[in-house]
Amino acid sequence: MRSSRAILFVASVTTLLVAVLCFNLWLILYRHPAVEALIVVLALETLLLVGLSWMGYAALHNRLIRPLRMLEDQLKVLTYTDAHHEIPLSKHHLLGSLPDAAEKLAHALLLERDQTARAIDSATAIIDRRTARLEAILLDLSEGIIVCSQQHLITLFNQAASLLLRDMGTLSLHREIHAFLKETEIEETFDRLLHLHRTKSVREVAEFECPIGDNVVNARMNLIIEPDSSCKGYVLSLSGDTVKDLRYSQSDQSVLNDRPEFYDFSLFDRDTSLEQLDVPLNELSFVVFDTETTGLRPSQGDEIVQISGVRVVGKRILSDGSFDELVNPGVSIPPASIRFHGITDDMVAGAAPISEVLKRFSEFADGSILVAHNAAFDMKFLKLKEEPSGVIFDHPVLDTLLLSFVMQPNHSAHTLDAIAARFGIEIPPEARHTALGDAQSTAEVFLRMLDTLPNQGIVTLRQAIDATNRVFEIRRMQERF
């Protein structure tokens, strides 16, 4: 039906052009009009033809060219992420059954993926059982165990280590061990063991005392040596009276029963000595964050009332790596903002001021790339608080709003809800307009983007930043705040 309409439109325009040409020939050959009259007739015909051409182009663009480009964008999504998602096109497009055929192809791809996934699940069942045994052993050990890469990034830890270091911060994957233990002793001990291994092929276990807050524990370090004699990192064992006296409180136990992400051995294979800009995106650590505020004008006195973030490492959201704190803004929260995010003056009355919360958030985000949706808004709030709080946020920043413009420029809607819908992500209504809920939803969207960006030639952090910088008009939205 739609193709018939297109053919009818083209036929009508062609007939009109032929009719105009015949009329001009008849006029010139048989009526011999004056030159002035002929010019007027030709001018009117030119205006008519220009108008028709413009209408034809507009119709062709809106019903064929733009839907084709949108279809291309969505096929990339269907190919690299969620094949369940339907292709949202206007009902008046002229693509005929092409979108339906594309969806059928995508669903066939999904079936193939499911079969491949089942085969992989079957092949890895034994590995999963062994991993479960490893987790059980680690959870039951009374010693604190921490495994680090050569770059001193945490790749594994157990429950005892998490509880032992809880006063120093939240133990999490991909954070530097220096954030919890004295840097000098760790560095010197590792360098000495590595020198012995490389020069004398000696594998020694080093023992030393390690201060943790006001306490001192006994620490042992031994290297992780591969079959080819290369060193991949080291294991720290923390023991002593302080560790033995640890008792799990009821609140601790309820948290630990959630089985947080204790390990990520893929971190051993990452060369973090490179500049972050040239590191592939899927090898970096991200903190996806969001803020709730008293209003939309930070430059005019609006303040943060909540800041939340989740850690994304190895293309997955860490279940134990979240930050969520209310902030006492020092001013009353307007009723319009309360209706938006539900945070009242009573809820923040006992919360810490922004200077204290930002210090803890900075520690949480240390060494990571910051990611937010409409990051210009959130970063403006953080930047205005750098001088009074003494906390500097000089992290690289990625914006899922700008990345959406880069990836799907033919779509007009780039809200978090619209992008999530295009990726087939369902955001629970109760999660919207809460800092932690929006941060988690943004993280899920960002993970889908990480799957799709390589198809557009965007692999490294530098390429992602360059691509978003080109959308300079969108980045200038910060000037309005």
NUDO-925990 format. One record per residue (C-alpha): residue in one letter; x, y, z. Coordinates in steps of 0.001 Angstrom, whole numbers, padded with zeros to 6 digits, always signed. Each point is the difference from the previous one (the first is absolute). Example, Ala and Ser with C-alpha at 12.3 -4.5 7.8 and 13.67 -1.06 7.14 Angstrom:
residues 2
A+012300-004500+007800
S+001370+003440-000660
END
This chain:
residues 481
M+000000+000000+000000
R+002753+002439+000981
S+002089-000863-003054
S-003111+000577-002190
R-000388+003469+001476
A+003637+000781-000706
I-000374-001168-003615
L-003177+002073-000361
F+001756+003104+001361
V+002972-000393-002358
A-002341-000636-002945
S-002024+003129+000843
V+003101+002200+000159
T+001292-001464-003286
T-003378+000597-001696
L-000019+003586+001249
L+003491+000635-001365
V-000999-001407-003398
A-003161+002117+000021
V+001959+003174+000785
L+002485-000747-002771
C-002804-000621-002529
F-001775+003184+001078
N+003202+002052-000506
L+000528-001457-003480
W-003611+000722-000963
L+000236+003524+001379
I+003181+000798-001906
L-000946-001679-003295
Y-003635+001034-000337
R-000697+002976+002258
H+003229+001983-000476
P-000223+001818+003344
A+001951+003145+000794
V+003374-000477+001653
E-001190+001602+003248
A-002991-002304+000200
L+002139-003019-000783
I+002413+000944+002788
V-002878+000309+002471
V-001369-003418-001019
L+003421-001632+000276
A+000618+001615+003405
L-003331-001299+001317
E+000726-003441-001377
T+003458+000072+001590
L-001483+000890+003388
L-002552-002782-000404
L+002665-002543-000924
V+002314+001126+002854
G-002885-000305+002450
L-000922-003424-001264
S+003637-001087+000065
W+000358+001169+003588
M-003185-001766+001004
G+001193-003121-001776
Y+003385+000123+001719
A-001577+000600+003415
A-002362-002916-000491
L+002839-002192-001274
H+002241+000987+002911
N-002621-000460+002727
R-001483-003230-001335
L+002989-001703-001595
I+003461+001460+000666
R-000452+000720+003719
P-001756-003331+000710
L+002829-001777-001820
R+002576+001712+002193
M-002011-000755+003129
L-000288-003603-001139
E+003777-000113-000418
D+000513+001329+003548
Q-002427-002507+001470
L+001483-002912-001945
K+003308+000759+001700
V-001775-000199+003351
L-001737-003237-000963
T+003261-001473-001289
Y+002175+000799+002983
T-002387+000128+002934
D-003682-000869+000434
A-001609-001906-002860
H-003377+000008+001789
H-000396+003712-000547
E-002476+001174-002631
I+001025+002621-002566
P-001855+003278+000787
L-000821+001578-003365
S-002721+002383-001105
K-003136-001653-001365
H+000268+002107-003159
H+003380-001260-001197
L+000483-001322-003532
L+002258-002923+000888
G-002748-002546-000505
S+000743-003324+001686
L+003719+000697+000424
P-000258+000782+003774
D-001984-003201+000584
A+002607-001999-001903
A+002757+001657+002038
E-001756-000919+003259
K-000425-003606-001143
L+003701-000129-000843
A+000846+001445+003405
H-002184-002579+001740
A+001724-002748-001966
L+003293+001434+001194
L-001329-000098+003555
L-000851-003705-000345
E+003516-000651-001273
R+001430+001921+002937
D-002151-001977+002419
Q+001288-003264-001434
T+003579+001243+000239
A-000610+001187+003566
R-001383-003409+000989
A+003056-001670-001474
I+002280+002361+001909
D-001977-000547+003209
S+000380-003732-000371
A+003723+000275-000678
T+000605+002280+002987
A-002101-001906+002529
I+003069-001734+001431
I+001844+003307+000275
D-002988+001525+001819
R+000006-002836+002542
R+003707+000496+000597
T-000551+003733+000360
A-002723-000642+002571
R+002423-002162+001967
L+002589+002762-000141
E-002555+002523+001266
A-001000-002307+002843
I+003625-000470+001028
L+000699+003731-000131
L-003096+000849+002024
D+000952-002462+002747
L+003653+001045+000322
S+000758+001858+003231
E+002937+001778-001647
G-000577+003057-002134
I+000954-000829-003608
I+000601+002672-002641
V+001342-000739-003490
C+001468+002870-002027
S+001344+000507-003501
Q+003496+001336-000694
Q-001533+003479-000140
H-001286-000545+003580
L-003648-000210-001075
I-002214-002283+002079
T-001154-003041-001985
L-001269-002194+002856
F-000850+000338+003665
N-001897-002018+002551
Q-002492+000775+002740
A+002594+000232+002765
A+002027+002572-001964
S-003121+002062-000706
L-000928+000138+003678
L+003579+000604+001123
L+000393+003058-002229
R-003528+001380+000286
D+001168+002991+002065
M+002367+000928-002865
G-002760+000037-002622
T-002004-002409-002158
L+002179-002787-001370
S-000819-000392-003684
L+001452-001432-003189
H+002344+002112-002122
R+000793+002395+002852
E+003654+000507+000942
I+001141-001852+003112
H+001812+003197+001024
A-003380+001495+000856
F-000201-002441+002932
L+003563-001007+000935
K+003256+001965+000323
E+001409+000507-003478
T+003720-000059+000878
E-000012-003416+001661
I-002078-001610-002743
E+002131+001478-002806
E+003351-000824+001631
T-000992-003565+000881
F-001361-000697-003472
D+003061+001491-001728
R+002328-002104+002171
L-001877-003239-000685
L-000163+000779-003705
H+003757+000712-000114
L+000779-003324+001702
H-002208-001860-002450
R+001470+001649-003102
T+003672-000144+000996
K+000238-003201+002042
S-003241-001829-000875
V-000762-000059+003718
R-003605-000064+001162
E-000003+001427+003475
V-002848+000821+002364
A+000494+003371+001675
E-001380+000690+003476
F-000449+003476+001422
E-002209+002000+002352
C-002688+002085-001599
P-001720+002916+001780
I-003783+000193-000466
G-001369+003047+001774
D+000988-000245+003653
N+000773-003736-000263
V+002877-002015-001428
V-000460-003367-001717
N+002449-002572-001277
A+000198-000064-003777
R+001462-002532-002423
M+000620+000609-003675
N+000817-002516-002691
L+000119+000449-003755
I-002364-001541-002542
I+002273-001664-002566
E-001303-001324-003321
P+001354-003207-001633
D+002111+002188-002309
S+001636+001528+003122
S-001673+003375-000496
C-001408+001754+003048
K-003676+000916-000102
G-000323+001531+003453
Y+000080-001001+003637
V-002041-001374+002896
L-000274+001785+003346
S-000975-002000+003086
L-000967+001997+003093
S-000023-001781+003349
G+000561+000579+003713
D-002023+000779+003087
T-001885+002808-001687
V-001246-002369-002684
K-000799-002770+002456
D-002084+002352+002124
L-002250+000978-002901
R-003634-000736+000718
Y-002649+000391-002673
S-002887+002144+001130
Q-003533-000760-001134
S+000071+002981-002389
D+003308-001127-001503
Q-001317-003485-000558
S-003107+001252-001806
V+002174+001940-002412
L+002483-002784-000596
N-002726-002516-000717
D-000677+001910-003234
R+003132-001663-001483
P+001826+003097-001282
E+002480-000119-002849
F+003119-001298+001743
Y+002250-000570-002966
D+000834+000927-003565
F+003053-001870-001282
S-000279+001723-003395
L+001588+003027+001666
F+003322-001865-000102
D+000030+000367-003791
R-000476+003764-000061
D+002915+002318-000619
T-000970+002996+002126
S+003427+001542-000439
L-001311+001430-003293
E-001645+003397-000092
Q-003711-000450+000680
L-000908+001831-003181
D+001477-002736-002170
V-001352-002939+002006
P-002989-001907-001485
L-003241+000960+001722
N-000760-003582+001031
E+003248-000101+002004
L-000694+003098+002090
S-001702+000543+003327
F-003015+002333+000029
V-002103+001662+002671
V-003468+000768-001346
F-001597+002632+002216
D-003005+002277+000375
T-001044+002843+002283
E-003292+001295+001345
T-000111+003720+000723
T-002096+002823+001431
G-000434+001405-003516
L+001432+000303-003492
R+002238+003063+000407
P+003230-000798+001863
S+001492+003369-000939
Q-002934+001698+001733
G+000261-001833+003314
D-001626-003384-000531
E+001649-002813+001976
I+000458-003782-000104
V-002273-001995+002332
Q+001073-003511-001082
I+002896-001493-001940
S+000236-003647-001021
G+002244-002086-002199
V+000677-003570-001091
R+003278-001530-001131
V+000284-001633-003432
V+003017-002279-000476
G+000543-002631-002674
K-003261+001001-001740
R-002124-000856+003006
I-001568+001936+002860
L+001595-001012+003315
S-002596-000980+002568
D+002291+001059+002858
G+001159+003234-001603
S-002676+002619+000656
F+000020+003423+001653
D-003209+001578+001267
E-000162+002940+002412
L-002431+002758+000815
V+001454+003491+000365
N-001073+002812+002312
P-000217+002910-002453
G-000150+002672+002704
V-003106+001469-001647
S-003658-000978-000167
I-000993-002354-002841
P-002717+001568-002196
P-003339-001882-000190
A+000351-000335-003804
S+003290-001869+000435
I-001440-002176+002772
R-002800-001071-002360
F+002673-000944-002527
H+002400-002097+002116
G-001861-000475+003302
I+002847+001226+002238
T-001262+002228+002829
D+001686+002352+002458
D-000554-002534+002812
M+001789-002725-001988
V+003180+002083-000416
A-000054+001702+003402
G+002467-002480+001484
A+002049-000523-003159
A+003589+001139-000459
P+000805+003247-001855
I+001094-000104-003611
S+003700+000509+000842
E+000123-003267+001982
V-002108-002001-002464
L+002098+001138-002976
K+003193-001183+001712
R-001472-003466+000429
F-001355+000000-003551
S+003406+001064-001323
E+001605-002962+001808
F-002670-002301-001439
A+000661+001293-003543
D+003792+000057+000311
G+001690-001311-003155
S-003285-000357-001920
I-001636+001724-002945
L-003114+001961+000983
V-003156-000706-002015
A-003343+001796+000251
H-003050+000786-002092
N+000077+003694-000856
A+003337+000137+001804
A+000308+003779-000533
F-002715+000500+002611
D+001454-002272+002697
M+003611+001073-000624
K-000963+003672+000356
F-001180-000703+003557
L+003228-001873+000799
K+002254+002647-001553
L-001634+002825+001983
K+000794-001886+003219
E+003676-000704-000783
E+001380+003166+001601
P-002099-000001+003221
S+000394-003777+000529
G+003601-000365-001172
V-001030-003011-002120
I+001119+000136-003630
F-001847-002026-002640
D+002483-000222-002873
H-001217-003401-001223
P-000746-000616-003675
V-003767+000255-000493
L-002334-001769-002435
D-003579+001071-000597
T-002597-002585-001084
L-002118+002832-001412
L+002784+001068-002362
L+000891-003611-000804
S-003626-000549-000996
F+000197+002951-002406
V+003204-001492-001423
M-001437-003511-000353
Q-003544+000824-001122
P-000037+003504-001502
N-003224-000642-001911
H-002059-000408+003169
S-001510+003128+001479
A-000459-001275+003582
H+003129-000488+002106
T-001425-000049+003516
L+001086-002825+002278
D-003411-001636-000373
A+000065+000265-003810
I+003514-001429-000306
A-000804-002820+002414
A-003129-000839-002030
R+002044-000181-003217
F+002407-002403+001694
G-002869-002100+001349
I+000739+000936+003636
E-003002+000278+002288
I+000496+002563+002769
P-002212-000662+003064
P-002166+003083+000715
E+001126+000045+003634
A+003638+000263-001101
R-000466+003190-002047
H+001012+003323+001530
T+001931-001594+002835
A+003738+000524-000242
L+000867-003679+000480
G-002788-001239-002270
D+000969+002379-002799
A+003682-000860+000426
Q-000768-003717-000339
S-002230+000598-003045
T+002677+002177-001604
A+002563-002725+000689
E-002161-002571-001792
V-000365+002341-002986
F+003743+000656+000016
L+000768-003736-000052
R-002169-000401-003111
M+001838+002928-001561
L+003339-001686+000705
D-001213-002944-002075
T-001010+002202-002934
L+002675+002727-000100
P+002736-002192-001612
N-002287-000457-003009
Q+000314+003756-000526
G+003767+000040+000323
I-000027+001167+003623
V+002198-002335+002042
T+002174+002093+002326
L-000835+002694+002513
R+001676+002603-002205
Q-002234-000925-002942
A-003118+000164+002173
I+000933+003439+001355
D+000896+001295-003474
A-003328-001236-001365
T-001995+001731+002735
N+002068+003168-000312
R-001159+000266-003585
V-003526+000391+001282
F+001147+003400+001269
E-003400+001666-000068
I-001378-002502+002470
R+003002+000421+002318
R-000689+003726+000095
M-003193-000671+001952
Q+002103+000423+003142
E+000053+003741-000682
R-003723+000147+000812
F+000487-001269+003553
END
